[in-house]
Amino acid sequence: MALELEPTSRFHFSPSANAGLKHAKNVTEESSRMLERVLEENHANHHIFTTTEDHKGKEIDRIGYQAVLQRYLVDGSAMADDILCRIYMGYVHGIIHIGMALEFKQARLLAEGFAQACVHHDWWYTDYLTEAEKLSKRQVEPPLPLSACVDLARANDKIRNCSSPYYHMQKRKITGEMCLDLEPARDGVLKNAGPDLIRVAARYRVDPNDLGRATAELQNTAGEFESLALGSVTSSIGHTMFLAEPSLTPEQKARLLEYTGRVYLLSYAGQGCPEIRLDWLSSHPSRLPNQGWDEVFDRACYHEDDGHMCKLIRCMAHAQDTSKPYDHLPEFRVKQSVFLTAGIAAIDSGSSQPMDGTKHFDFIRGAGFAEAWQKFPKRVGNPAGRPHL
């Protein structure tokens, strides 16, 4: 059954109609009105490519969101394939927007997501995804779960050492502002280890007859990354909406999962392939007693950042739900007992210092490199200071 999206002329939210897949219990009409005002201001001031151009917004109203998804994203045409790669450019914000548009039933968000995708020109994503798909179709090597592909990437010396902490610490000489003149994926991963990573990524293949498990697996593996590769976690929830969308074929849903999983591998390599220590995460002692998801959600809502902490914790809670039927499977490495602890660890590690422009104080950039951790005390039992998550 098709969703009933709000028209592109407005934002409209209701606690009973479109509060999302996972949310705090105390969502109110007052907070819904505030959200509408904030999004309207953001749309008018920052999304100028949707407000001044006669483009996707009216197209959605004219032919419907389902036809737009087909024509501009998944039908396999040259234009759709071009935009499919572009939704991952700009650090997956296009697909995050599109997923949230479906989840919260906002056609205006859908227009913004497509617009974000179309104005990006990070051609290296297109090259990487296209080559990985070509190799995957040849089925030279057997398929692997996404978590096993993560292991292969880390075990490969060329992939593990293809990036650099410098890519995550660049600053303008005069102003000191953060910059990305050298881009981790383009100038690090794909330049130094492109063929190796493509070979690994091609082994992540999704069976169109196994979409429920595959969607949950993607979200569970993203949960392994947690604050290591933030966009991986926050984009994963959108695949629950793709899974439920009746206008997409099983093959189209499988392809979306494959592209997303392969981008997660690219991001992981760019971060230096840090060792993922779920045993350390599961042993995290909470700063506060008697913490459940309600308490963690409440703390996240009062946390002073740009919303990334809330998005991270919400997606972790959702991944716990989708992973539950498959908790016994080995590829589901984040077990049910770990999710809440991960959410607690995330908010416990949050800084009391609000954001400074685009500078985050909550999340580590380049988590696989020792240099990224120099200002933090070493954990007991890790004398070498080797980067872990």
C-alpha positions in Angstrom: 0.0 0.0 0.0 1.4 3.4 -1.0 2.3 5.9 1.6 0.3 9.2 1.8 3.0 11.8 1.7 2.4 15.4 2.7 2.5 17.8 -0.4 5.7 19.4 -1.3 4.3 22.8 -0.4 4.6 22.2 3.4 5.9 20.2 6.2 3.4 18.6 8.5 3.9 16.3 11.5 1.6 14.6 14.0 2.5 12.4 16.9 -0.2 9.9 15.8 0.3 10.0 12.0 4.0 10.3 11.2 6.2 10.2 14.3 8.6 7.7 12.7 9.7 4.1 13.1 11.3 4.8 16.5 10.7 7.8 18.7 10.4 9.0 22.3 7.1 8.3 24.0 6.4 12.0 24.8 6.2 13.4 21.2 3.6 16.2 21.4 1.6 18.4 19.1 3.7 21.4 20.4 6.9 19.7 19.4 5.5 18.8 16.0 4.7 22.5 15.3 8.2 23.5 16.4 9.7 20.9 14.1 7.6 22.3 11.2 8.8 25.8 11.9 12.5 24.8 12.1 12.3 22.7 8.9 10.5 25.5 7.1 13.3 28.0 8.1 16.0 25.5 7.1 14.2 24.8 3.7 13.9 28.5 2.9 17.4 29.5 4.0 19.5 26.6 2.9 17.8 24.5 0.3 17.8 27.1 -2.4 18.1 24.5 -5.2 14.6 23.3 -4.4 12.9 26.6 -3.7 14.1 28.5 -6.8 14.1 25.8 -9.4 11.0 24.2 -11.0 12.3 20.7 -10.5 11.6 17.6 -8.4 9.2 19.1 -6.0 6.5 19.7 -8.6 7.4 16.4 -10.2 6.5 14.5 -7.0 3.2 16.3 -6.8 2.4 15.7 -10.5 3.3 12.0 -10.9 3.6 10.7 -7.3 6.5 9.7 -5.1 6.5 6.1 -6.3 6.9 7.1 -10.0 9.7 9.5 -9.0 11.5 6.7 -7.1 11.3 4.6 -10.2 12.2 7.2 -12.8 15.0 8.9 -10.8 16.5 6.1 -8.7 15.8 2.5 -9.3 14.5 1.7 -12.8 17.9 1.0 -14.3 17.9 3.8 -16.8 21.1 5.8 -17.4 19.6 8.7 -15.4 18.4 6.6 -12.5 21.8 4.8 -12.3 23.5 8.2 -12.2 21.4 9.5 -9.4 21.5 6.1 -7.5 25.3 6.6 -7.1 24.8 10.3 -6.3 22.6 9.6 -3.3 25.7 8.4 -1.5 27.8 11.4 -2.3 28.2 14.1 0.3 28.7 11.3 2.9 25.3 9.5 2.3 23.1 12.5 3.2 21.0 12.1 0.0 19.9 8.6 1.0 19.4 9.7 4.6 17.0 12.4 3.4 15.2 10.1 1.1 14.8 7.5 3.8 13.5 10.0 6.2 11.1 11.4 3.7 9.4 8.0 3.4 9.6 7.3 7.1 8.0 10.7 8.1 5.8 10.9 5.0 7.3 14.3 3.8 7.4 14.9 0.1 9.4 18.1 0.6 12.1 16.1 2.3 12.1 13.7 -0.7 12.6 16.7 -3.0 15.5 17.9 -0.8 17.1 14.4 -0.9 17.0 14.2 -4.6 18.3 17.7 -5.0 21.2 17.0 -2.7 22.1 14.0 -4.7 21.9 15.8 -8.0 24.2 18.7 -7.1 27.0 16.4 -5.9 29.8 15.4 -8.3 31.9 13.0 -6.3 32.5 10.9 -9.4 34.7 8.4 -7.5 31.6 6.9 -5.9 30.1 6.2 -9.3 33.3 4.5 -10.4 33.6 2.4 -7.3 30.0 1.3 -7.2 29.8 0.6 -10.9 33.0 -1.5 -10.9 32.0 -3.4 -7.7 28.6 -4.2 -9.3 30.2 -5.4 -12.5 32.5 -7.8 -10.6 29.7 -9.0 -8.4 27.7 -10.1 -11.4 30.6 -12.3 -12.5 30.4 -14.1 -9.2 34.1 -14.8 -9.3 34.1 -15.5 -5.5 31.3 -16.7 -3.2 29.1 -14.1 -1.5 29.8 -13.1 2.1 27.8 -11.3 4.8 28.6 -7.7 5.2 30.3 -8.2 8.6 32.6 -10.8 7.0 33.5 -8.3 4.3 34.4 -5.9 7.1 36.8 -8.5 8.4 38.3 -9.0 4.9 38.9 -5.3 4.6 40.7 -5.1 7.9 42.8 -8.2 7.2 44.0 -6.7 3.9 47.2 -4.6 4.6 46.7 -2.4 1.5 43.1 -1.5 2.5 43.9 -1.1 6.2 46.7 1.4 5.4 45.2 3.1 2.3 43.9 6.2 4.2 45.6 8.6 6.6 44.8 10.5 9.7 45.7 13.7 7.9 42.6 13.4 5.7 40.5 13.8 8.8 42.5 16.7 10.4 42.9 19.1 7.5 42.6 22.8 8.4 42.9 26.1 6.5 46.3 27.7 7.2 44.9 31.1 8.0 41.5 30.6 9.5 42.1 27.2 11.0 38.8 26.0 9.7 38.3 22.3 8.9 38.6 21.5 5.2 38.7 18.4 2.9 41.1 19.4 0.1 42.2 15.8 0.2 39.2 13.5 0.3 39.6 10.2 2.2 37.7 8.0 -0.4 39.1 9.6 -3.5 42.7 10.4 -2.5 43.2 7.7 0.0 41.1 4.5 -0.3 40.4 4.3 -4.0 43.7 5.7 -5.1 45.8 3.3 -3.0 43.6 0.3 -2.6 40.7 0.6 -5.1 41.0 -2.8 -6.8 41.4 -4.6 -3.4 38.3 -2.9 -1.9 36.3 -3.5 -5.0 37.1 -7.2 -4.8 35.9 -7.3 -1.2 32.8 -5.2 -1.9 31.8 -7.4 -4.8 31.4 -10.3 -2.4 28.6 -8.5 -0.6 25.6 -9.7 -2.6 21.9 -9.7 -1.6 19.4 -12.4 -2.5 16.1 -10.8 -3.6 14.3 -13.6 -1.8 16.0 -12.9 1.5 15.3 -9.2 1.9 14.0 -9.2 5.5 17.1 -10.8 6.9 19.4 -8.9 4.6 17.9 -5.5 5.7 18.3 -6.4 9.3 21.9 -7.6 8.7 22.8 -4.3 7.1 21.4 -2.4 10.1 23.1 -4.8 12.5 26.5 -4.4 10.8 26.1 -0.6 10.8 25.5 -0.9 14.5 28.9 -2.4 14.8 30.3 0.8 13.5 28.3 3.0 15.9 30.2 6.3 16.3 33.0 5.1 14.0 31.1 5.7 10.8 28.1 7.7 11.8 26.5 8.0 8.4 26.4 4.2 8.1 24.2 3.9 11.2 21.9 6.9 10.4 21.3 5.9 6.8 20.6 2.2 7.6 17.1 2.9 9.0 15.9 4.1 5.6 16.2 0.5 4.3 13.3 -0.5 6.5 11.2 1.9 4.5 12.6 0.6 1.2 11.8 -2.9 2.3 8.2 -2.0 3.0 7.7 0.1 -0.2 5.4 -1.8 -2.6 6.4 0.0 -5.7 10.0 -1.3 -5.5 10.7 -4.8 -6.9 12.7 -7.3 -4.8 15.6 -6.9 -7.2 15.5 -3.1 -6.8 15.5 -3.4 -3.0 18.4 -5.9 -3.1 20.4 -3.5 -5.3 19.8 -0.6 -2.9 21.1 -2.8 0.0 24.2 -3.8 -2.0 25.1 -0.2 -2.9 24.6 0.9 0.7 26.7 -1.9 2.1 29.5 -1.3 -0.3 29.5 2.4 0.6 29.8 1.4 4.3 32.9 -0.6 3.4 34.3 2.4 1.6 33.7 4.6 4.7 35.2 1.9 7.0 38.4 1.8 4.9 38.6 5.6 4.9 38.5 5.6 8.7 41.5 3.3 8.9 39.7 0.0 9.4 39.6 0.2 13.2 39.3 -3.0 15.2 35.7 -3.4 16.4 35.7 -4.5 20.1 32.1 -5.4 20.9 33.4 -7.0 24.1 34.6 -3.6 25.3 31.4 -2.0 24.3 29.3 -4.5 26.1 31.2 -4.0 29.3 30.6 -0.2 29.3 29.5 1.0 32.8 26.7 3.6 32.6 27.3 6.9 34.2 23.8 6.9 35.5 21.8 4.0 37.2 18.7 2.3 35.8 19.1 3.5 32.2 16.5 2.1 29.7 15.8 3.3 26.2 13.3 5.9 27.5 16.0 7.5 29.7 18.6 7.4 26.9 16.2 9.0 24.4 15.4 11.7 27.0 19.1 12.4 27.5 19.7 12.5 23.8 17.0 15.1 23.3 18.6 17.5 25.7 22.1 16.9 24.3 23.4 20.1 22.7 24.5 19.2 19.2 23.1 19.3 15.7 21.0 16.2 16.1 23.5 13.5 15.2 23.4 12.0 18.7 19.6 11.6 18.5 19.9 10.1 15.1 22.5 7.6 16.2 20.7 6.4 19.3 17.3 6.2 17.5 18.8 4.0 14.7 20.6 1.8 17.3 17.2 1.2 19.0 15.6 0.4 15.7 18.3 -2.0 14.7 17.7 -3.9 17.9 14.1 -4.4 16.8 14.9 -5.6 13.3 17.8 -7.8 14.5 15.8 -9.7 17.1 14.5 -12.5 14.9 18.0 -13.2 13.7 19.9 -12.8 16.9 21.1 -16.5 16.7 22.8 -16.0 13.4 26.6 -15.5 13.4 26.5 -12.5 11.0 24.4 -10.6 13.5 27.3 -9.7 15.8 25.6 -7.0 17.8 23.5 -9.1 20.0 20.3 -8.0 21.7 22.0 -7.5 25.0 24.5 -5.0 23.5 22.2 -2.5 21.8 21.0 -0.6 24.9 24.6 -0.6 26.3 25.7 0.9 23.0 23.1 3.6 23.2 24.1 4.4 26.8 27.8 4.4 25.8 27.0 6.9 23.0 25.2 9.4 25.2 27.7 8.9 28.1 30.6 9.8 25.7 28.8 12.9 24.5 30.7 16.1 25.1 29.2 18.9 27.3 30.6 21.3 24.7 28.1 22.4 22.0 29.1 22.3 18.4 31.4 25.0 17.0 30.2 25.5 13.4 30.8 22.2 11.7 33.1 20.9 14.4 31.8 18.0 16.4 33.0 17.2 19.9 31.1 13.9 20.2 32.6 11.8 17.4 36.0 10.7 16.4 37.2 11.4 12.8 39.6 8.8 11.6 38.9 6.3 14.4 41.3 3.7 13.0 44.4 5.9 13.5 46.2 6.3 16.8 46.6 10.1 16.1 42.8 10.5 16.4 42.9 9.2 20.0 45.9 11.1 21.3 43.8 13.5 23.4 42.0 10.6 25.1 43.3 8.4 27.9 44.3 4.9 27.0 41.9 2.2 28.2 43.2 -0.2 30.8 44.3 -3.4 29.1 45.2 -1.6 25.9 48.9 -0.6 26.6 49.8 -0.2 23.0 47.1 2.3 22.4 45.9 0.5 19.3 42.7 2.1 18.0 39.5 0.2 18.8 35.8 0.9 18.7 
